[in-house]
């Protein structure tokens, strides 16, 4: 267990340092500033360290929950005096492997291609709550690094989480209290936060590529959200489409209003 924790802690930290060195190359070519070099290295180290600690904490909490659930669900052993009973189960119980963050990422990718089993795995697993927060935090890291501004990593990541909670709450409120959805807030959170993994492509260090990823990823998230609303909240197909595509509908509506206002000003 100790060795595993060290590995979990060490690998992302090394990756963070490598990221710091990689993006410091751009800063060094730009201004050859020693202070800038130090900031990039420290920022890369902090990124790796935070990701490692979050992953380790998630695994530890998840394992503790698994043990508590197993202890509650296992039957108590009855004692029989002068009597030995041997029971051979016809179907041996197969213990499932712990639901790790990597398992969650696999399910996240499957949800993006509309896999119902993966969606159920995420919504029903308590660990997926922390994993979802970690996924969004990493999105903030990706968008900061891709724009070569690692000093804003923490601020951008926290801002990403706050923005997500606000937008997710609006979706859930409409689905639950207006359209009569059936999912709990935490179930919908686990599902919708997991598919934000698509924004990890923003790690590519190019403003143009990052912009394309954000636009195309955002459009695909709207489609995936329709699927999630339909399956988790048990909304009808029509309601799921209307709610899931609401941002796009509002954007088109605003563009039409802007066009009318612009046309009337020249008339």
Buried (B, 14 or more C-beta within 10 A) or exposed (E): EEEEEEEBBEBBBBBBBEBBBEBBEEBBEEEEEEEBBEBBBBBBBBBBBBBBBBBBEBBEBBBEBBEEEEEEEEEEEEEEEEEEEEEEEEEEEEEEEEBBBEBBBBBBBBBBEBBEEBBBBBBEBBBBBBBBBBBBBBBBBBBBBBBBBBBBBBEBBEEBBEEBBEEBEEBBEBBBEEBEBEBBEBBBBBBBBBBBBBBBBBBBBEEEBBEBBBEEBEEEBBBBBBBBBBBBBBBEEEBBBBBBBBBEEEEEEEEEEEEEEEEEEEE
